[in-house]
Amino acid sequence: MQRTLLILLFATSYLLFAGVTSWSLGVLLVIAACAALSAPASTFSFPVRMRTLDVALIALIAAIGLQLVPLPIGVVNAISPHGADIREAVRFAPLGAPPPATAPLSVNPAATVISLACVVLGVLSFWTARAVFGAGGSTRVFCKTLAFLGVLAAVMAVVQKAVAPRAALFVLIAEARSASPFGAFINRNHFAAWMLMVAAPVAGYSIARVRTHPPRRGGRWRESIAQILGSGMVFTTIAAGVMISVLLMTLSRSALAGLSAAAITGWYLGKPRLSTERTSVPAVLGFVGFVLVVLVLFVDVDRLASRIEESFSGGASAFDRLTIWRESLPIARDFWLTGSGAGTYSNAMTVYQQTRVWVGAMQNWAHFNNAHSHYVQLIAEGGLLLAVPSLVALFSLARLGLRAVRADKGEMFWVRIGAAAGLVGLAVQSIWEVALLMPANAVLAGMLAGLLLYDRAQVARPATQPETPPDEMPPPLPVRMAR
């Protein structure tokens, strides 16, 4: 039941326009809560070795909740003296109205509530996925689901871009003229991040299939081909290649950097196995060759190359990001302790933005509604209050993930590698983007974290199950028959 709800959460988070609307975010929270509470003992078991990570996540949720607590206005002004300017800029009140007696630390509580819901959604997805995969028997099913739904979403995104380029999932029309919808996302960079996180574990699973179903040696070639086709290895390999190709078709430079980081991570972590598992090498080479063929045939390589060159030569887009980061520093300085409030960067920029940038596609002056860097935006919106638990959670995840990869000796080792690569790719892309703010990406990131850190040793075995697997049971003692 819990596995079914987890898969439903993954599929729904994408189909409901990536959770961009308030009502869809509410639906996702209900599904996530049902999935977590369907097996509360395993979901909220909190293993001792992961206690630091779990406590940091709980502290992050509590810190965002603290930004919503109404406090006396004198206390708020003492802790966050510059918040009054932003609240006055965004508050709609009649002239001469007396100032409120209480106020939260967040300058826009409604936006902070949405951010809190997104964080809770990601944390619940992580705890549920860790419990589901730790129970055993769900890793393969989940990877197959990722492969099927991922390649379906990739193909439909290409069709949507050709038929209805202004609509997400052929239905939701983007309000901003500069928006570039792709798939279920209004922003193509956010879609590329989702596609990267789906493709990475699927690629790992395709290598694992080669390990568990190697071609027969010394047998007939027809039997070997039939075995390869029946194992599902071909489908998962093609699915991963299609998803990576569609990711490149978005022409997202930040996603390309994330994909490169994911590939380097996968190679580095899997290098010890590649030297011993010769059956994995042909699969890797074939996968790379397939992606290169699709890249040449379907991706606008010249335009992608020009965009990359623009990033290094200081083009207009690079200048815009540097400008945004520079003008975000005063927010981080003035709100260094508690931040302006999660999700309030756009509100803060109504006061702090100084540069006027003309956007030709919008035919209007640009408003910096996000920092184009998840790390910069975290510091501006959360200060030390949110930065400390976030950093603790990030470093704990990296330490536990490296330990889990090194300890895994089974066939699903490559799936862990894929999950780690996807998370590293997201972390690198987040230097230039805020894709993790989308509920669909938060859900998927939480699931990949659970796929990376799950531990079947933490799951209690049924009383009827033998302590030793059947294939490792000692042979029965010989019995001497009486004559």
C-alpha positions in Angstrom: 0.0 0.0 0.0 2.7 2.4 0.9 4.7 1.6 -2.2 1.6 2.3 -4.3 1.0 5.7 -2.6 4.7 6.6 -3.1 4.4 5.9 -6.9 1.1 7.8 -7.0 2.8 10.8 -5.3 5.6 10.8 -7.9 3.2 10.6 -10.9 0.7 13.1 -9.4 3.4 15.6 -8.6 4.2 15.9 -12.3 0.7 15.6 -13.7 -0.6 18.4 -11.5 1.5 20.9 -13.3 4.5 20.2 -11.0 2.5 21.5 -8.0 2.8 25.1 -9.2 -0.8 26.0 -8.0 -1.9 26.2 -4.4 -4.7 23.6 -4.8 -2.3 21.1 -6.5 0.2 21.5 -3.6 -2.6 20.7 -1.2 -3.5 17.5 -3.0 0.2 16.5 -3.0 0.4 17.1 0.7 -2.6 14.8 1.3 -1.1 12.0 -0.8 2.2 12.4 1.0 0.6 12.3 4.4 -1.4 9.2 3.5 1.7 7.5 2.2 3.7 8.3 5.4 0.9 7.3 7.8 0.1 4.1 6.0 3.1 2.5 7.7 4.0 5.0 10.5 6.3 2.6 12.4 8.7 2.3 9.5 8.3 5.8 8.2 9.1 7.5 11.4 11.6 5.0 12.7 14.5 7.5 12.5 17.6 5.1 12.4 20.3 6.1 14.9 23.0 6.5 12.2 20.7 9.0 10.4 19.7 10.9 13.5 21.7 14.0 12.6 20.0 14.3 9.2 16.5 13.7 10.5 17.0 16.2 13.3 18.3 18.8 10.8 15.3 18.3 8.6 12.9 18.7 11.6 14.8 21.8 12.7 14.5 23.3 9.2 10.7 22.8 9.2 10.5 24.3 12.7 12.6 27.3 11.7 10.3 28.1 8.8 7.4 27.7 11.1 9.0 30.1 13.5 9.0 32.7 10.8 5.2 32.5 10.8 4.7 32.9 14.5 3.1 36.4 15.4 5.4 38.3 17.7 5.0 41.7 19.4 5.9 44.3 16.8 8.7 45.7 19.0 10.4 42.3 19.2 10.1 41.9 15.4 11.6 45.3 14.8 14.4 44.5 17.1 15.3 41.2 15.5 14.5 42.3 11.9 14.6 46.1 11.8 14.5 46.3 8.0 11.4 44.1 7.6 9.1 47.1 8.3 10.1 48.7 5.0 9.2 45.6 3.0 5.9 45.0 4.9 4.9 48.6 4.2 5.7 48.2 0.5 3.6 45.0 0.1 0.8 45.6 2.7 -2.5 46.9 1.4 -4.1 49.0 4.2 -6.2 52.2 4.2 -4.5 55.5 4.8 -4.1 56.4 8.4 -4.6 52.8 9.6 -2.7 52.1 12.9 0.2 49.8 12.7 -0.4 46.2 13.8 0.4 45.2 17.3 1.9 41.9 16.3 3.7 40.6 13.1 5.6 37.5 12.0 9.2 37.6 11.0 8.2 36.8 7.4 7.3 39.9 5.4 4.7 37.8 3.5 3.3 34.9 5.6 1.2 33.5 2.7 4.3 33.0 0.6 6.1 31.4 3.6 3.3 29.0 4.1 3.7 27.7 0.6 7.4 27.3 1.0 6.8 25.5 4.3 4.4 23.1 2.6 7.0 22.4 -0.2 9.7 21.6 2.4 7.3 19.3 4.4 6.4 17.6 1.1 10.0 16.9 0.3 10.8 15.6 3.8 7.8 13.3 3.9 8.8 11.9 0.5 12.3 11.2 1.8 11.1 9.4 5.0 8.5 7.4 3.1 10.9 6.4 0.3 13.5 5.3 2.9 10.9 3.1 4.6 9.6 1.6 1.3 13.0 0.8 -0.1 14.2 -0.5 3.2 11.4 -3.0 3.4 12.8 -4.7 0.3 11.3 -5.7 -3.1 10.4 -2.1 -4.2 13.6 -0.8 -5.7 13.1 -2.5 -9.0 9.5 -1.6 -9.2 10.2 2.0 -8.5 13.0 2.1 -11.1 10.8 0.6 -13.8 8.1 3.1 -12.9 10.6 5.9 -13.3 11.7 4.6 -16.6 8.2 4.2 -18.0 6.8 7.5 -16.7 10.0 9.4 -17.4 10.2 8.4 -21.0 6.5 9.1 -21.5 6.9 12.6 -20.0 9.9 13.2 -22.2 8.2 12.3 -25.4 5.0 14.2 -24.5 7.1 17.3 -23.6 8.7 17.3 -27.1 5.2 17.0 -28.7 3.9 19.7 -26.5 6.7 22.0 -27.4 6.0 21.5 -31.1 2.2 21.8 -30.9 1.5 24.2 -28.0 4.8 25.9 -27.0 3.1 28.3 -24.7 1.2 25.7 -22.6 2.3 23.3 -19.9 0.8 19.9 -20.5 -1.2 21.4 -23.4 -3.5 23.1 -20.8 -1.8 25.7 -18.4 -0.9 28.9 -20.3 2.1 30.8 -18.9 1.2 34.3 -17.8 4.7 35.8 -18.3 5.5 36.4 -21.9 9.2 35.4 -21.3 8.2 32.0 -19.9 9.3 28.9 -21.8 7.1 26.0 -20.7 8.4 22.5 -21.1 6.4 19.4 -20.1 4.5 20.1 -16.9 6.8 23.0 -15.9 6.5 26.7 -16.7 10.3 27.0 -16.7 12.4 24.7 -18.9 15.3 24.8 -16.5 13.0 23.3 -13.8 11.8 20.6 -16.2 15.4 19.8 -17.1 16.2 19.4 -13.3 13.3 16.9 -13.0 14.4 15.0 -16.1 18.0 14.8 -14.7 16.8 13.3 -11.4 14.6 10.7 -13.2 17.3 9.7 -15.8 20.1 9.2 -13.3 18.7 6.3 -11.3 17.2 4.8 -14.5 20.7 4.8 -16.1 22.0 3.1 -12.9 19.3 0.5 -13.1 20.1 -0.3 -16.7 23.7 -1.1 -15.7 22.4 -3.2 -12.8 20.3 -5.2 -15.3 23.4 -6.0 -17.2 25.0 -7.2 -14.0 22.1 -9.5 -13.1 21.3 -10.7 -16.7 24.7 -11.0 -18.5 24.7 -12.5 -22.0 25.3 -16.2 -22.0 28.8 -17.3 -22.9 29.2 -20.2 -25.2 25.5 -20.3 -26.0 23.6 -19.5 -29.2 23.4 -15.9 -30.2 19.7 -16.1 -30.6 19.3 -17.2 -27.0 21.5 -14.4 -25.8 19.5 -11.8 -27.7 16.3 -13.2 -26.4 17.6 -13.1 -22.8 18.7 -9.5 -23.2 15.4 -8.4 -24.7 13.4 -10.3 -22.0 15.4 -8.8 -19.2 14.1 -5.3 -19.8 17.7 -4.0 -20.1 17.1 -2.6 -23.6 14.0 -0.6 -22.6 15.6 1.0 -19.5 18.7 1.9 -21.5 16.7 3.5 -24.3 14.5 5.2 -21.7 17.5 6.8 -20.0 19.0 7.8 -23.4 15.7 9.5 -24.5 15.4 11.4 -21.2 18.9 12.7 -21.3 18.4 13.7 -25.0 15.2 15.6 -24.1 17.1 17.3 -21.3 19.7 18.5 -23.8 16.9 19.7 -26.1 15.8 22.2 -23.4 19.1 24.0 -24.0 19.4 24.6 -20.3 23.0 25.5 -19.5 22.5 24.9 -15.8 21.1 21.5 -16.4 24.0 20.7 -18.7 26.4 21.6 -15.9 24.3 19.4 -13.6 24.4 16.5 -16.0 28.2 16.8 -16.3 28.5 16.7 -12.5 26.2 13.7 -12.4 28.3 11.8 -14.9 31.5 12.6 -13.1 29.9 11.5 -9.8 28.7 8.2 -11.3 32.1 7.5 -12.8 34.0 8.3 -9.6 31.7 6.3 -7.3 31.4 3.4 -9.7 35.0 3.2 -10.7 35.9 0.4 -8.3 33.1 -1.8 -9.7 33.8 -0.9 -13.4 37.3 -2.4 -13.0 35.9 -5.8 -11.8 32.5 -6.0 -13.6 33.4 -6.2 -17.2 29.8 -6.8 -18.2 29.0 -3.2 -17.3 31.5 -1.6 -19.7 29.7 -2.5 -22.9 26.4 -1.2 -21.5 28.0 2.1 -20.5 29.7 2.5 -24.0 26.5 1.6 -25.8 24.5 4.1 -23.7 26.9 6.9 -24.4 26.9 6.1 -28.1 23.1 6.2 -28.2 23.0 9.6 -26.5 25.6 11.0 -28.9 23.6 9.8 -31.9 20.4 11.4 -30.6 22.3 14.5 -29.7 23.6 15.0 -33.3 20.2 14.2 -34.9 17.7 16.1 -32.7 19.5 18.7 -30.5 20.3 22.1 -31.8 24.0 21.8 -31.0 25.0 25.2 -32.5 22.5 27.1 -30.4 23.5 25.1 -27.3 27.1 25.9 -28.0 26.4 29.6 -28.5 24.5 29.7 -25.1 27.5 28.1 -23.4 29.9 30.5 -25.0 27.7 33.4 -23.9 28.0 32.3 -20.3 31.8 32.4 -20.4 32.1 35.5 -22.5 29.9 37.6 -20.1 26.8 37.8 -22.3 23.5 39.4 -21.3 22.2 36.5 -19.3 25.4 36.1 -17.3 25.3 39.8 -16.6 21.7 39.6 -15.3 22.6 36.8 -12.9 25.6 38.6 -11.5 23.5 41.7 -11.1 20.8 39.7 -9.3 23.4 38.1 -6.9 25.0 41.4 -6.2 21.8 43.1 -5.4 20.8 40.2 -3.2 23.7 40.8 -0.8 22.1 43.7 0.9 19.1 41.5 1.8 21.4 38.9 3.3 23.2 41.6 5.2 20.1 43.3 6.6 18.3 40.0 7.4 21.4 38.0 8.4 19.8 36.4 11.5 16.2 35.3 10.6 15.9 36.2 6.9 13.0 38.0 5.2 10.9 34.8 5.3 10.9 31.7 3.1 9.4 32.4 -0.3 9.6 36.2 0.1 12.5 37.0 -2.2 10.3 38.6 -4.7 8.7 40.8 -2.0 12.1 41.9 -0.7 13.2 42.9 -4.2 10.4 45.4 -4.5 12.6 47.5 -2.1 16.1 46.3 -2.7 16.2 46.0 -6.5 18.2 48.9 -8.0 19.0 47.9 -11.5 16.5 48.3 -14.3 16.8 45.5 -16.9 14.7 45.7 -20.1 13.4 42.3 -21.2 12.5 42.3 -24.9 10.4 39.1 -24.8 8.3 40.7 -22.1 8.3 44.2 -23.5 8.7 45.4 -19.9 11.2 46.1 -17.2 12.2 43.0 -15.3 11.5 42.3 -11.7 13.9 40.0 -9.9 11.4 37.5 -8.5 14.0 34.8 -7.7 17.8 34.9 -7.1 18.6 32.4 -9.9 20.6 30.6 -7.2 19.1 28.4 -4.6 22.0 29.1 -2.2 21.8 32.9 -2.5 18.0 32.8 -2.1 18.3 30.6 1.0 20.6 33.1 2.7 18.4 36.1 1.7 15.1 34.4 2.8 16.3 32.5 5.8 19.5 34.0 7.2 21.3 31.9 9.8 17.9 30.5 11.0 17.5 28.4 7.8 21.1 28.2 6.6 22.4 26.3 9.6 19.9 23.4 9.5 20.1 23.3 5.7 23.9 23.0 5.7 23.8 20.3 8.5 21.3 18.3 6.4 23.3 18.7 3.2 26.6 17.6 4.8 24.9 14.7 6.6 23.3 13.5 3.4 26.6 13.6 1.6 28.4 11.7 4.4 25.7 9.1 4.8 25.3 8.7 1.0 29.0 8.0 0.5 28.9 5.5 3.3 25.9 3.8 1.9 27.5 3.5 -1.6 30.7 2.0 -0.2 28.8 -0.5 2.0 26.5 -1.8 -0.8 27.8 -5.0 -2.3 24.6 -6.1 -4.1 23.3 -5.6 -7.7 21.4 -2.5 -6.8 24.7 -0.7 -6.1 24.3 1.0 -9.5 20.9 2.4 -8.5 22.4 4.0 -5.5 25.0 5.5 -7.8 22.3 6.9 -10.0 20.5 8.4 -7.0 23.7 10.0 -5.8 24.5 11.3 -9.3 21.0 12.8 -9.6 21.3 14.6 -6.3 24.8 15.9 -7.1 23.5 17.1 -10.5 20.7 19.0 -8.8 23.0 20.6 -6.3 25.3 21.8 -9.1 22.4 23.2 -11.1 21.1 25.0 -8.0 24.1 27.3 -8.3 22.3 29.0 -11.1 18.6 28.0 -10.6 15.9 27.5 -8.0 14.4 24.3 -9.4 14.1 22.7 -5.9 11.4 25.2 -5.0 9.0 23.4 -7.4 7.0 20.7 -5.4 7.5 18.1 -8.1 11.3 18.5 -7.8 11.1 18.5 -4.0 9.2 15.2 -4.1 11.6 13.6 -6.5 14.7 14.8 -4.6 13.3 13.3 -1.4 12.7 10.0 -3.1 16.2 9.9 -4.5 17.6 10.6 -1.0 15.6 7.7 0.3 16.8 5.5 -2.6 20.4 6.5 -1.7 20.2 6.0 2.1 17.8 3.1 2.6 19.0 0.3 4.7 17.3 -3.1 4.7 19.2 -4.1 7.9 17.0 -1.6 9.8 13.8 -3.5 8.9 12.6 -6.1 11.3 12.3 -9.6 9.8 9.1 -11.6 10.3 9.2 -14.2 13.0 8.6 -17.0 10.4 11.5 -15.9 8.2 14.8 -17.8 8.7 17.8 -15.7 9.9 19.9 -17.1 7.0 18.7 -16.8 3.3 17.8 -20.2 1.8 20.7 -20.2 -0.5 23.1 -19.7 2.4 21.6 -22.3 4.7 24.1 -25.0 5.8 23.5 -28.4 4.3 21.5 -30.9 6.4 23.4 -33.3 8.5 23.6 -36.8 7.1 21.3 -39.3 8.7 22.5 -42.8 9.2 19.7 -45.3 8.4 19.4 -48.4 10.5 19.6 -51.6 8.6 
